[in-house]
Amino acid sequence: MMNLSGAAIEARGLTVVRGARTVLRGLDFAVPPGQITGLLGPSGCGKTTLMRAIVGTQAKVTGTLTVLGRPAGDASLRARIGYVTQAPSVYDDLTVRQNLDYFAAVLRPGRAHHDTRAASVARALTDVDLTAHADALAGNLSGGQRSRVSLAVALLGTPELLVLDEPTVGLDPVLRRDLWQLFHRVAADRGTTILVSSHVMDEAERCHRLLLMREGELLADETPDALRRHHATATVEEAFLHLVDAADARQEAQR
């Protein structure tokens, strides 16, 4: 079920205050269904806080935030959202297959029959190209492989929404390319909505739509083509820098 706007995620006046600091400042945006939306901005700009708000784990959220037609954090959303944090969430003393089998049983207790779990695990292993490493201990995997195990966990339930917090950080160019190809396959073949954060601006070119953030504020909500065209730049990074300069100029004029 979508909300009335048809958006997979919709925010109005979304604000998060942590102590004396306002982390998110009245954000208004909509994420279209079945596409890859990139959440880009420098480290510390509020990307992770926004993602936590979307999946319902962030405290002190005000404003309106609707996810898949329900209020963010609603219990009915748990089986419909896959969330991958920056730190891989795997058990080092279990094999890749054992990790996935465990999470399949925990995440979908109502469909925990062994044959059903086995099929779900096999599909997730294929999705992330880890079938050849299925019986390796997670603790013996490389950082990139561990990240792919976390992604496989998120894909177990064929979620309608995937929220990925900097999934390619620290990976070599080949692994980054392979993961982005996977994201596009999942969006195209299954109609999954993907929200993926990054502080690497060249990854913006791989997204269907962009949310550009800085210091808790949203600077742009556009497609890469529209962003480059509006700012007459060759790259999204140049357009982002134009937006930053304009924001700085406005702040200076208000002092």
N, C-alpha and C positions, 0 to 999 in steps of 0.2 A: 504493500500500500504506500503510495506516494502522498506527499502533502498537496495542497491545492495548487501550488505553483509548478508541480511536476519535478521539483528538485529532489535529489537524493539527500542533500544536506542544505539546510537554510538557516542562516543566522541573522538576527536583528538586534542591534544594540548589545552585542555579546561583550561582556566585560568580566575580567577576572582581576581581583585585587589580592595581593599576597603581602600581608603586613602593611608597610607604608608605601609599597610599590604597586602601581597599576600595571599588570603584565599584559592584558589585552584591553584595548581602548575602544569600546563601542563598535565592534566590527559588524558590518552588513555585507553578506555575500550569499551566493547560491552555487552549489556544486551540481552540475548536470549528471543524470544517471548514465551508466554504461560508458563513461569516458575516463581518461586519466587526467586528473587535475593535479598540477604540481604546486606545492606550497613551498615557496622559495624565499630565502632571506638569510642574513648573516646569523651566526651562532648567537643565541641569547635574545633573539627578536621576539620569541613567544611561540614558535612553531610547535614545540612539544606540548606546551600548555594548551594550545588550541586543539591538538589531537587528543589529549587527555579529556578535554571537555566534550569532544565529539563522541568518544567511546564511553563517557559517563564516569570517569575516575577522577575528575578534577573537582576540588572543593571550591566553594565561594564563587560560583558562576552566577552572574545576573544577565538579564536580557532574555531573548528567546532563541532556543536552539532546537531545531527539529531534524531528526535523522530517520530516514526511511518512513516518514509519515508519523513518527512517534517522538515524544520528548526525549532528548538525549538522556541516556542512563536508564531508560525504561527496561524492565526485566525481559520484555518480549524481544528486545534487540540482541540479547546475548548470543543467540545461535545464528544471527543474521550478519554479524560483523566479525571480520578477522582483523586482529591488531598485532602488529609486529613492532616491538620496542627497539631502541638502539642497541641494547645489550641482548645477545642471543639467549633465549629462554629454553635451555635444554639441560638434561641431566647427563653429566659427563660419564657416569658409570654405567649408562645404558647404551645399547647400540642405537643407531639411527632408527631402525624399524621398531625397536622396543619403545623409544621415545614417542614415536607417532602412534603406536598402538595404545600406549598409556593415555595420551591426550585425546585420542579418539573415544576412548571409554569414558573419560572425565567430561569432555565437552558435549557428548551426545549420549547421555546415559539411557535415554529412551530408545536408542537404536544401537545398543551395545552388543548385539549378536556377533559372534566371532567372525562369521563369513562377511557380514556387512562391514565390520571394521577392517578386515583384511583387504577388501576391495577398495575401501576409502584410502587406506594406507598405501596400497600399490599405486593408486592414481596420483596421490600427492608426491610419492617418490619419483614417478615419471615426470610430473609437472616441473620439478626442480632439478631434474637430471642427477638424481642421487641413487638410482637403482643399484649401480655397481658398488656403492658404499653402504648399502642398507644394513650390512652386518658388522660394520666397523663401529668401535666405541666412539661416542660423540666427543669424548675428551681427547681423542687422537686426530680429530679433524682439523683442517686449516680454518682460519677465521672466516674465509669466504664460504666454506662448506657449512660451518656452524650457522652462519646467517641464512643459508638456504634451508637448513633444517627448521629454523624458526619460521621461515616463510611457508614451508610445507605444513607445519602445524596450523598456521592461519588458514591454509587452503583445504584442510580436512573436511570441513562442513559445507563446501561450496558456498562461501558467504556471498551475500549480495553487495556488501561493501567491504573493501580492504583498506585499512589505514596503516600505512607503512612509514615509520619514523626513521628517516635517513638510512634506508636499507643498503645503500651502496657505499657508505662511508668506509674508507680504508681498503676498498677492493681494487684489484688491478683492472686496467681498461677492458680486458677480454671478459672478465666476470661481470663487470658493470654492463657491458653490451648484452651479454647473455640474459641478465636479469631483466633489463628493459625489454628485450624481445619477449620474455615470459609475461611481463606485465601487459604488453599489447595483445598477446594471444589470449590471456585470461579475459581482458576487457572485450575483445572482438568475438571470441567464441562463446563466452558465457554471459555476456552483458553485465559483467561485474563492474561496479563503480570503484575506482581506485583513487585514493588520496595519498600522495607520496611527497614527503618532505625532503629537502636537500638544501645545502648551502653552496652547492656547485652550480653555477649559472648555466654551464653548457648543457646540463640535464634538462633545463627548461625547454630546449628545442624538441625534446622527445615527448612532451605533454600535449594533450589536446587543448587544455586550458590552464591558466596560471593565476595563482593568488600570490602577489608579491608583498612581503611584510618587512617592516623595519620598526624597531622599538615599540612593538605592540600595536602598531597601526597597519592598516591595509592600504598599500600604495596603488595597487592595480588589481583588477579582476577582469582579465581579457584573454583572448587566444594569443599565442606567440606572434602570429602574422599581424593581428590588429595592433599589438603592442609595438612592434617594429614600425608599422606604418604610421601610427599616431605620433611617434617620436622621430621618424625619419632616420632610423638607425639600421645598421646591418645585423646587429645581434640583440638578443634580449638583455644581455649584460649591459650594453651601452644604454638601452632604454631604461633599465633599472637605475643606472647612475644618474640619468637625467631626472628621474623621479626623486631620487635622494637629494640632488642639488636643489630642485624646486621646493621640496619640503623644508630643507635647511633655510632657504631664502625666506619662506613664509614665517618660519619661527623667528628668524632674525628681525623681520619687519614688525613682528608683534611685541618685541622687547622694548 
